[in-house]
Amino acid sequence: MRLLICEDEEDILNGLAKGLRKLNYYVDTAMDGEEALSLYFESEYDLIILDLNMPKLDGLEVLKTIREDNAESKVIILSARDTLNDKVLGLDLGANDYLVKPFHFRELEARIRVLLRNNYSTNDDTIRIESQDITLYLSKKQVQKGGEIISLTPKEYSIFEYLCINKGNLISTGELLKHNIDMNANDASTVIKVHIAAIRKKLGSDVIKTNRGMGYIIND
């Protein structure tokens, strides 16, 4: 899953990015409102973490622009503005959630997980591929095959998770690139193929099907 963090306090920004990357999320960062919107329009994000007090363009203006472009984008406001009016205004302008600083990272991660789970229409913490005896645990970011934990690299896990969440749907290489590969990756489509091959080696050659020229699919 790909996240965009918009935060002008460098220590908080770096801490969030580091923590979320350890949880196998792909993270882009912006330190002002203009950069945030530039990144938003360059790529496709599963969720945006948005501070309100940012230079060049206030977070609320960023939120308004995002909502005008896409009513379905998932946005969590992360702000020191803690009055009831601030919260109501942010939610009325289209934020999906509002978390006040200071905050606990585990709470933010839980809120992200809930919004992303809702985004892909599953209320369960696990996704099963019965024919392969594979279970994916969303909250733990863990994959088991036959009850044994299988170690995937962060990129392998992210690709596999996205395909599992969209199980039964054909996912194009372009969509996988948008959600799982760093924007500056060189020859990213080849990178996808390499990671798919590695996943198959670890989980079984039949777990991910290829539709040549169209994309990839996980069936059950």
C-alpha positions as CSV (number, residue, x, y, z in Angstrom):
1,M,0.0,0.0,0.0
2,R,1.3,3.5,-0.9
3,L,1.0,6.4,1.6
4,L,1.7,10.1,1.4
5,I,2.8,11.9,4.5
6,C,2.4,15.7,4.5
7,E,4.2,17.1,7.6
8,D,6.5,20.1,8.0
9,E,8.2,19.0,11.2
10,E,11.1,17.0,10.0
11,D,11.6,14.8,13.1
12,I,7.9,13.7,13.0
13,L,8.0,13.2,9.2
14,N,11.1,11.0,9.4
15,G,9.8,9.1,12.3
16,L,6.5,8.3,10.7
17,A,8.1,7.4,7.4
18,K,10.5,5.1,9.1
19,G,7.9,3.4,11.2
20,L,5.4,2.9,8.4
21,R,8.1,1.6,6.0
22,K,9.0,-1.0,8.6
23,L,5.3,-2.1,8.4
24,N,5.8,-2.7,4.6
25,Y,4.0,0.5,3.4
26,Y,5.5,2.5,0.6
27,V,5.8,6.1,1.8
28,D,6.3,9.4,0.0
29,T,6.8,12.6,2.0
30,A,6.1,16.3,1.6
31,M,7.1,19.1,3.9
32,D,4.8,21.8,2.5
33,G,1.4,22.1,0.9
34,E,2.5,22.7,-2.6
35,E,4.8,19.7,-2.6
36,A,2.0,17.6,-1.2
37,L,-0.3,18.4,-4.0
38,S,2.4,18.0,-6.6
39,L,3.1,14.5,-5.3
40,Y,-0.7,13.8,-5.1
41,F,-1.2,14.6,-8.7
42,E,1.9,12.6,-9.8
43,S,0.9,9.3,-8.3
44,E,-2.0,7.3,-6.8
45,Y,-2.1,6.9,-3.0
46,D,-4.1,4.5,-0.9
47,L,-4.1,6.9,2.0
48,I,-2.8,10.4,2.9
49,I,-1.6,11.6,6.3
50,L,-2.1,15.4,6.3
51,D,-0.8,18.0,8.8
52,L,-2.7,21.3,8.8
53,N,0.0,23.8,9.8
54,M,2.2,23.6,6.6
55,P,4.1,26.3,4.8
56,K,3.2,27.6,1.3
57,L,-0.3,26.0,1.4
58,D,-2.4,25.2,4.5
59,G,-3.4,21.6,5.0
60,L,-7.1,22.5,4.8
61,E,-6.6,24.0,1.3
62,V,-4.7,20.8,0.4
63,L,-7.7,18.8,1.6
64,K,-10.1,20.9,-0.3
65,T,-8.1,20.4,-3.5
66,I,-7.9,16.6,-2.9
67,R,-11.6,16.4,-2.3
68,E,-12.4,18.4,-5.5
69,D,-10.3,15.9,-7.4
70,N,-11.4,12.7,-5.7
71,A,-14.1,12.2,-3.2
72,E,-12.9,8.7,-2.4
73,S,-9.3,9.4,-1.3
74,K,-8.6,8.3,2.3
75,V,-7.2,11.2,4.4
76,I,-6.2,11.3,8.0
77,I,-5.6,14.7,9.5
78,L,-2.7,14.7,12.0
79,S,-2.6,18.1,13.7
80,A,-1.8,20.0,16.9
81,R,-5.1,21.9,16.4
82,D,-7.1,20.2,19.1
83,T,-10.3,22.2,19.5
84,L,-13.7,20.7,18.7
85,N,-14.2,23.4,16.0
86,D,-10.9,22.3,14.3
87,K,-11.9,18.7,14.3
88,V,-15.4,19.4,13.0
89,L,-14.1,21.6,10.2
90,G,-11.5,19.1,9.1
91,L,-14.1,16.3,9.0
92,D,-16.7,18.5,7.3
93,L,-14.1,19.3,4.6
94,G,-13.8,15.6,3.9
95,A,-11.2,14.0,6.2
96,N,-11.9,10.4,7.1
97,D,-10.2,10.7,10.5
98,Y,-8.6,13.3,12.7
99,L,-5.8,12.5,15.1
100,V,-4.4,15.1,17.5
101,K,-0.7,15.6,18.3
102,P,0.9,14.2,20.4
103,F,-0.2,10.8,19.4
104,H,0.8,7.1,19.8
105,F,2.2,5.6,16.6
106,R,0.3,2.3,17.2
107,E,-3.0,4.3,17.3
108,L,-2.2,5.9,14.0
109,E,-1.2,2.6,12.5
110,A,-4.5,1.1,13.7
111,R,-6.5,3.9,12.1
112,I,-4.6,3.5,8.8
113,R,-5.3,-0.2,8.9
114,V,-9.0,0.3,9.4
115,L,-9.3,2.8,6.6
116,L,-7.4,0.7,4.1
117,R,-9.3,-2.4,5.1
118,N,-12.6,-0.5,4.4
119,N,-11.1,0.9,1.2
120,Y,-10.7,-2.6,-0.2
121,S,-14.0,-4.0,1.1
122,T,-12.9,-6.5,3.7
123,N,-13.7,-6.4,7.4
124,D,-11.7,-9.5,8.2
125,D,-8.1,-9.4,9.4
126,T,-7.2,-12.5,7.4
127,I,-7.3,-13.4,3.7
128,R,-7.3,-17.1,2.8
129,I,-6.2,-18.7,-0.4
130,E,-7.7,-22.1,0.3
131,S,-6.3,-24.0,-2.7
132,Q,-2.8,-23.0,-1.7
133,D,-3.2,-23.3,2.1
134,I,-2.1,-19.7,2.4
135,T,-3.2,-17.2,5.0
136,L,-2.4,-13.5,5.0
137,Y,-2.7,-11.6,8.3
138,L,-3.3,-7.9,7.5
139,S,-2.7,-6.5,11.0
140,K,0.5,-8.5,11.5
141,K,1.7,-8.1,7.9
142,Q,2.4,-11.8,7.9
143,V,2.0,-14.7,5.4
144,Q,1.7,-18.3,6.4
145,K,1.6,-21.4,4.2
146,G,0.6,-24.7,5.7
147,G,0.8,-23.0,9.1
148,E,4.5,-22.0,8.6
149,I,5.5,-18.3,8.5
150,I,6.9,-17.4,5.1
151,S,9.4,-14.6,5.0
152,L,8.7,-12.1,2.3
153,T,10.7,-8.9,1.6
154,P,8.8,-5.6,2.1
155,K,8.3,-5.2,-1.6
156,E,7.3,-8.9,-2.1
157,Y,4.8,-8.6,0.8
158,S,3.3,-5.3,-0.5
159,I,2.7,-6.7,-3.9
160,F,1.3,-10.0,-2.6
161,E,-1.0,-8.2,-0.1
162,Y,-2.4,-5.9,-2.8
163,L,-3.2,-8.9,-5.0
164,C,-4.7,-10.8,-2.1
165,I,-7.0,-7.8,-1.2
166,N,-8.1,-7.8,-4.8
167,K,-8.4,-11.6,-5.0
168,G,-10.3,-12.7,-8.0
169,N,-9.6,-9.4,-9.9
170,L,-7.1,-9.0,-12.7
171,I,-4.6,-6.4,-11.6
172,S,-2.5,-4.7,-14.3
173,T,1.2,-4.0,-14.0
174,G,0.4,-0.3,-14.1
175,E,-1.9,-0.6,-11.0
176,L,0.8,-2.6,-9.1
177,L,3.3,0.1,-10.0
178,K,1.1,2.8,-8.6
179,H,0.6,1.1,-5.3
180,N,3.8,-0.8,-4.7
181,I,6.9,0.5,-6.4
182,D,8.8,3.7,-5.5
183,M,8.1,6.5,-8.0
184,N,11.8,6.8,-9.0
185,A,12.3,3.0,-9.6
186,N,14.1,2.3,-12.8
187,D,12.5,-0.2,-15.2
188,A,9.7,-0.7,-12.6
189,S,7.7,-3.2,-14.7
190,T,10.8,-5.5,-14.8
191,V,11.1,-5.1,-11.0
192,I,7.5,-6.2,-10.6
193,K,8.2,-9.4,-12.6
194,V,11.3,-10.1,-10.5
195,H,9.2,-9.8,-7.3
196,I,6.4,-11.9,-8.6
197,A,8.9,-14.6,-9.5
198,A,10.4,-14.5,-6.0
199,I,6.9,-14.7,-4.4
200,R,6.1,-17.8,-6.5
201,K,9.4,-19.4,-5.5
202,K,8.4,-19.0,-1.8
203,L,4.7,-19.7,-1.9
204,G,4.2,-21.9,-5.0
205,S,4.3,-21.4,-8.7
206,D,0.5,-21.5,-9.0
207,V,-0.3,-18.9,-6.4
208,I,-0.2,-15.9,-8.8
209,K,-1.5,-16.4,-12.3
210,T,-0.2,-14.3,-15.2
211,N,-2.5,-13.0,-18.0
212,R,0.1,-12.0,-20.6
213,G,-0.2,-8.4,-21.6
214,M,-3.0,-7.8,-19.0
215,G,-1.6,-8.4,-15.5
216,Y,-1.8,-10.7,-12.6
217,I,-4.5,-12.4,-10.6
218,I,-4.9,-14.6,-7.5
219,N,-7.8,-17.0,-7.6
220,D,-9.0,-19.4,-4.9
